[in-house]
């Protein structure tokens, strides 16, 4: 249904092993760097991190599919029409279910309205993600601003400052740093900040700094992830500023593909890569999260990207133009909410500064007028778009046990609540599509715990068990369609069957965390432990 290759060209295990073992290339001179082309080939290449053994990927990672291969050879207009038709055909069961429930909705709007909106939203997001999304690193986007001249072009080979903050990640930090160094982007500055680690991370970074072309900034006291990254940004001299998380491993061409998207589309102020679980095979919980990650990126972010309004450039690979984000880094670090500092390094908030600077930017810069990030250069507030690069692959360690998983979910829900009071105040200005996606998602998150209490607590107490069963059946049906989307993008994989479990877990348990997260929103500790 999509015309882009969507699978990974190497396995996570291969990427991690090769990142740990690969020796770095000699540092390039500036002239050598400028002589190299930043654009990757149009077809996906096997990253060096996974290609040294020349072994083919396992069946579930293969990317070439005969039908999609034939679609790629069609005329672009015809190809787009075929994509839309195939998407509608595959969504036909949901469309029929929606039509079937419409008459009942008129008779009982309060009882059925939530389910109707969830179904309508699912149909819309699947359609946009598969019929409208294009990878900005692979070709020109079809939806572009009318006045492109207002967006300054990047240099032919932009310098990239790749920033990382780490605290107590001795088990995985070496693989992460080596994968950063192994990026095939020709002009790269890497800055790693150790935010007061005491588990051996600092010694590992010192050893890596002696071997690799990286800058390590050790902090004696923990300042928090946002402040640590801003310390790294003080040293950044790139035209592009990229971030990753300390428990991630990147494909060799991941950063290059994101930069290529920015080069081809000067209206893009930021782009997100595509993340999957690095440790997917360690437990049932990690397998569930791996399949869920695929959908959150390939479907949710793809739908937002079709409108140029991705609301969360995720931490595993977040790439920003310097002129789109630099002035707002002190506002990000000093973000306050409900009278206190908001310590979580929310990716949503940083993305919000790019999406909303037309309406929020000047006020934020006045508030931090004394900051070097504002005094050094006053970049204009432009109507930047934010995209998603499906072909930029990165793997991240996910929690394998229940307690760390719950801590992670609480942290994310706190970030959602905080961002609702920022991005939610202006996203309607960006058009009907972005507004519908954002507010329908917010409605689902806010209503989900209420629906869970109603169907799992109140209804059984009234003796109406059939409604509880229908509610759970609806949750599983929704999860099954998300699973089928995973199956479509990952032929040969059996992982799709875990997706209904994630829907069940989210509706029955995780939705309730919204209450706790809101009540404890001012309590924050930076911890990235996946174990």
N, C-alpha and C positions, 0 to 999 in steps of 0.2 A: 504494500500500500504506500510506502514511502520510497522515494527514488534514491535515497542516500543509503550507503552501507552503514549499518547500525551496530554490528557486533564488534567485539574487541579483536584486534589483530594479534594479541598475545594473551596468555593467561596471567592472572594476578601473581601466582606463585613464580612464574618465569620472570615477571617484571621485578619482583622483590629480590629474587636471587641474583639477577644480573645487576641490579642497582647496587647491591652489596659488593659484588665481585669486580665490576668493571673499573678499570683504571681510567682516570680523567685524561682528556686530550690536553696537549700543551696549550698554554694561554695564547690567544690570538692577539696580534697587534691590531691597532685601530684600522689601518689600511686594509689588512686582510679581512677584517670583519665587514667593512663597508663594501668589499668586492663580492661578497656572497649574497645570493638571492634569498629573501625571507620566505618566499612562497613555497609551500609543499606541493607535490604533484597532486593532480586532480583526484587520483585514486588513492585510497588508503594504503599506507606502507606499513610493513611490520616494523615497529620500533626497534631500535638497536638493543634496547634493554631486554627484548625477548627474542632476538633473532640470531644470537651468537651460536646457538646450537642448531639452527636451521630446521628445527622440527616444526611440522605443521600444527596449527592450533587444533584442539579437540573439537568434535562435532558441534558442541554447543556454542563455540566461539566463531565458527565460520561466518563470513560476512557476505559472500556472493550467493545470490539466489537467482535462478533462471528467469522468473517472471520479472523481477526488478531489473535484471540485466537487460531484458528486452525493452522495458519501459525507458531506460536511460537512453536508448537509441532513437526514441520517438521525437518528433518535433515538439519543442517546449510547450506550445499551446495545446497540442493534442495530449501530451503527457499529463499536463495539469488537469485536463478534462477527465482523463482516465483515472487519475488519482481520486478526484472527487467522486466519480461514479463508484469506484471500488470501496471507498470509505462509506458511502451511503448504503451500499449493499451489505457491508459487514455490520453496519449499525442498524440494519432493518429490524432485527428482533427488539432492540430497545425502542425504536420508533413506534413499532406496533404496540408495545407495552404502554408507551406514553399515550398513544391514541386511545387504547382500551381504558385507561384510567381517567381520561379527561372528563367524561360524563359523570363519573362518581365524584370527581373533585367539586363539581358545581353543587352537589347535594351535601357534601361534608368538607368544606374547604379547610377548616381548622384541623380536622383529623388527618386529612390526606395531603394537605398543602406542602408540608415539609418533604415528604417522600416524592411528591411530584417535582418540586424544585430541585431535589438532589438528582433525580433521573434526568431532568432537562439539562442541568448543569453538566452531568456526565456525558450526555450526547454531544453537547456543544464543545466541550473540551477535547473529546476524541476527534470530532470532525475537524476542528481547527488544527490540532496537532498533526494529523495525518494528511489532511488535504491542503493545508496552507503553509506549513512550516518548511523553510529552506535553511540548510546549513550555511551560514555566512562565510565560512572558511572555504567552501567548495565552489561557490559561484555567486553571482550577483543576486541580491534579494529583489523580489518583485515589488514589495511595498517599500517605497522610499520617500523621504520628504521632498516637497516641491523645490525648496530653496536649499540646495546642497552647498552653495557657495558660502553660506554662513559658517560652515564647519571647516576649520583649518586642517590641511592635510598633514599627516605624520611624515617624518623623513622616510626615504626609501628603505633604509634599514634602521628602524628605531632602536635606540638603546633601551633595554628592559632592566629595571631594578626588581629583582625577585626577592621578596621579603618573607621571613619566617620568624615566628616567636615560639619558644619552646619552654616547657617547665616539666621536669621529671618524666622524660620520655626516653630513658636509656635503652630500652628494648628495641625501639624502632627509629630513633633519630638518624642513625647512620644511613639506613636504606633511604630515608626521605631526602637527606642532603645529597647523597650520591645521585639520586634520580633528578634532583634539581640541576646539579652540575652537568649531568649527561644530556640536558636539553640541547637540541641541535640549532637553537637560535644563535646567530653569530655574534651578537653584541650583548653580553649578559653581565650584570652585576648582581652578586648574591650576598645578602646581608642576613645573618642569623643572630637573633637576640636570645640569650639565655636569661630567663626571668627568674633568677634565684633558685635554680635547681639544686637539689642535694642528694640525688640518687646515682650520681656518676655521669649524668648528661654533660656536665661542664667539661669533664676530662675527655669525653669522646669528642666533643666539639673542638677542643684544643688540638687533639690529634688530627682531626680532619682539616683544621685550618692550616696545619703545617704541611699537609699533603695537597690540598685542593685550593683553587682560586676562589676563596670565599672570605668574607669579613665576618668575624664573630665578635659580638658585643656582649660581654658578661655583665649582668646587673647583680649587685650585692644583695639588694632587697627586692622582693616581689612587688611589682607595680600593677600587675594585671595585664591581660593579653592586649587590650586596645592600646594602653600606654606603651607597652613594649613594642608593638608594631609601629607606633608613631615615632618612637626612638629610632627604629630602623629607617623610617621614612626621612628622618633628618639627614641621613647619609645617602639617600637615594638621589641619583642624578639622571635617571632614565626618562625618556619620553613616555614610557609605559611603566606603570607600577603594578606588579603582580603579587598575589599572596597565595600561599598554600598552608595546609595544616601539618603539624609535626608528626602525625601518624599516617601520612599519605605517601604513595609512590606514584610517580607520573610517567606516562609514556614519553619516549624521547621527543616526539613531535607535538605533544599536547600544547605546550606554551607557544610554539611556532604557529600552530593552527589558530590559536586565539589572536595572536598578533596579526596574522594574515587577514582575519575577519575585520580587525580594526583598520588595516591598511585599505582593504577593498571598500569599506563602508565608513567614511569619515564621520557619519552621523552617529555611529556607535560610540558611546562614552565608556561602556563596560560590556564585558561578556563573561559568561560562566562556562566552565568545562562540564564534562559528563562524568559523574562519579558512580562507582560500584564498590561493593564490599571487597576488601583485600583478603579478609579472613572468613569468607562466606562458608567454607566447609567445616568450621570449627564446632558449630552447634546448630540446633534447629532455629534458635532465635536469630543467629547471624544469617542463615539461609533466607529466612523470612524478610529480614532487612535488606538483603541484597536485591531481591525481586522488587521490593518496595522502592528502593533507590532508583532502579531502572525506570519505573513508572513516573516517579516524581520529576525526573529529568526529561526522559524521552517524551512524556505526554504533557505534564503540567508546565514545565519550563518551555517546551516547544510551542505550546499554545500561547503563552505569554509572549514568546519571542516573535511569533507571527505578527504581533501588534507593536513590536519594539519596546515592550514594557515588562521585561522580566523583573519581578519585584524582589528577588533574592539571588544575588550573585554569590553562590555558595562557596564556603571556605576551602574545600579541597582544591579548587582552582578558580580564583577570582582575579580577573585581569581588567585594569582600568587605564584609560588615557590619563596622563598626568594632569592635563588642563581641565578634566572633568571632575576630579576628586581632590586634588592637592589642597585647595583652599579650605576644605571641609574636614580635614583630618583632626584639627584641634576640637572641632565641635563633636566629632565622633568620640574622641577620647574623653571629653568632658561632659558627655551626655548625661542629663539629669532627668529623672522622672518621679513624679509624686513627691517632690521635695528632697530627693536623695540621689546620689550617684548611681547610674545604671551600669554595673560593672561588666555585664555580659558583652562579649565581642560580637554583637549581633550583626550578621551579614546583611540582614534586611535593612537595618538602619543606614549602613554605609551605601547600599544601593539606592535607598531613598533620597540621599543627598544628590545623586546623579539624576534621578528621575524628576525630582521636584525643585531643582535649584532655580528655575524660572520664578517660582513663587516664594521659595524659602531662602534662596542663596544669599541675597543681599543682606537680609537681616542677620543671618548666621555669621557672615563675614564682619559685620559691624560689631557683633558681640565679641568676636575674637580678633579685633583689629590689631592688638599688640602682638599677636603670634607671628613668628617668622614665616609660617605657612601662608599667612595672608599678606604680610609685608613684602615678601620676596617677589611675588607676582600676583596681580589681581586679574585672574582669568574671567572672561565674560560668562554670564549665566546663559547657557544655550539650551535649546530643547533637545537634549541628548536622547538617543534611544539606547536601550539595553537589550542585548541579545544572548543567545545560547548556542554554543558550538558543540554539536553532537559528536563530532569526530575527534574532539580533544579529550582523550581518555585519562582518567586518574582513578586510583583505587585508595580507599580509606579503611582503616580498621574500625569496625563497628563493635558495640558491646556484645559480648558473648554470654553474659550472665544477666539475670533479671534486674538486680539492684542498680548496676551502672546504666543499664538501658533506661530505667525509670528516671534516674537523675538527668540523663541526657534529654528525655522527653519534657521534663519539668523546665529545664533550661530553655528549650526551644519554645515552649508555650509562653514563658515569660517574655521572650523576645517578640513573639507574635503579638501579645497584648500591648507591649510598649510601642511597637511599630504601627499598630492599628491607630494610635493617636497621633502618628506623624504622616505616614504615607496615606492613610485613610482620609486625611483632610484635603488632599489635592488630587488623588488618582483619577477622580471623576473628570478633571480638566483634560486628561490625556485622551479622552474619547470613549465611545460607548463600549468597544471591545475590552480594553484594559479595565474599565470600571466594572463591567459585568463579571469578568473573571475574578477580580479582587473582592468585590462585595459579596458575590455568591459564595466564595470560599470562606470569607469571614462569617457570613450567616451560618454556613454549615458548621464551622468550628464552635461558634457561640451557642448554636441550638443543639449540637450533638449531645452534650451532657444532660440537657433538659429532656431530650427524647429518650436517652438511656435510662434516666430515672423514671420517666413515665412508663416505659414499656417493660423495664426489668424489675421495678419495685412497685410502683403504684398499681399498674394493671394486674399483676398477680395477686396483690392484696384484695383486689375487687373480684377475684375469681375468673377474670377473662383471660385465660391462658392462651387462647387462640391468637389474640393480638400480639402477645409476646413471641409466639412461634412465627407469625407473619413478619414481625420486625426482624427477627434473626434471619429468616429466609431472605428478606430483602437485602440485608447486609451481605450475605453470602453470594447472592446473585450479582451485586455490584462488584464484589471482590473477584468473582469469576470472570467478569468482563475485563477487569484490569489484568487478570492473569492471562486471558486470551491475547491481549495486546502485547504482553511480554512474550508469549509464545510466537506471535507473528514476527517480532523483531529478533527473536533468538531461536530459530528453527533447530530442532534436535534437542533442545534443553527441556528437562522435566521440572525446572524450577517454577514454572507458572502455577503449579498446584499449591505453592506456599502463599500465593497472593490472597486468596480468600481468608486465610488465617490472620493475615495482617489486618484486613478489614474488620474481622471479628474482634481482634485484640484492640483495635483503635476505637470501635464503637462501644464495646462492652467495658473496657478498662481505661484506656488512655484518655478518652474524652472527659472523664471525671477529673483528670489532673488539672483541668483549666481552673477549677475552683481553688485548688491548693496553690497553683502557680500564681494566680492573681493575689491571693492572700499573703504570699511570701515574696512578692515581686522585688522588694528592696533587699532581700537576703541573697547575696551572690558570692560564689567562690569559683575561681577558675580551676577547672579540672577536666582533663581530656582523657582520662583513663578509660580504656575499653574493656578492662577486665574486672 
